Amino acid sequence: ADCEEAPGDVGTTRLPDLSPDGWPIYPSVTERYFTTYVTSNHQALHVHSNGICLLGLAPSHPLLAPGAARITGVAFRDHDAKNLLANEVRGKRKSGAVFVLPRDLVASVTTEAGGDPLPLWACVRANVIEVNRRLIEEPELLGSAGGRGWLAVLMPKMAEKGSIGAALLELDRTAPLRDPTGNHKRRRDQQDASAPGGDEQQPRVSRKAARRARVCWDFAETGTCKFADKCRFRHAAPSEAPSEAAPSVGGAEPSGGAEAGEAADAGDGGESGGVGSGGAEGGCGC
């Protein structure tokens, strides 16, 4: 029986499309061998069939929009133990690679428009094999076509390679990458408070200072403390010690010690075995 072939197909081989001038248009390496996932913050993760990931920007990213401000700088993470510029990978097992989490910062991008640097996240759990150092000298290449605008090469753990794309989509659904992190929120609030006309915030008090502001209970009660000067709490003077008045029952004021004792004796010696009138005068009320 004759079989129908789709236009442009010869058996199972897909023929390339033709340009207006007749030249064939072959798919790029990314289109042939990579599966692309786009996150809510418009980053692109290209996952190779062998599990290696290429991190970059999606064409829909605001930095790549027509008329967007020109990119003036790409600063890779280098301020802590996850220094990507000091990343030295060795051997088949890629020992020495920096391991990052989805919300770990990979790079910050600045534009000629100014403002806060735009953070770019790792998006997945993986080892950073290489970063595109060319972006440091030529930041305008970020996100460009031709295989030069990638950000970093990532290698997930062997057990996670097969599901890395699904894990990224699930993470972005539950905790969207477009939302700022807690550190960015605090930094933004501090900048807003320090700006002219911003609300002044009270300075943060450390836990140690908060403990020192509390009175040592032993010193307040006995005047001594076994920890002496090493005590974590403040040794208040007797006048500063908190005083606890005996709670009143039924709204009656507590009476003096001698009068209360006599009232209690009178109440205990009552003919009915109940509380006598002296007990009422003493304010017992029970």
Buried (B, 14 or more C-beta within 10 A) or exposed (E): EEEEEEEEEEEEEEEEEEEEEEEEEEEEEBEEBBEBBBBEBBBBBBBBEEBBBBBBBBEEBEBBEEEEBEBEBBBBBEEEEBEBEEBEBEEEEEEEBBEBEBBBBBBBBBBEEEEEBBBBBBBBBBBBBBBBEBBBEBBEBBBBEEEEBBBBBBBBEEEEBEEBBEBBEEBBEEEEBEEEBEEEEEEEEEEEEEEEEEEEEEEEEEEEEEEBEEBBEBBBEEEEBEEEEEBEBBBBEEEEBEEEEEEEEEEEEBBEEEEBEBBBEBBEEEEEEEBBEBBBBBBBEE
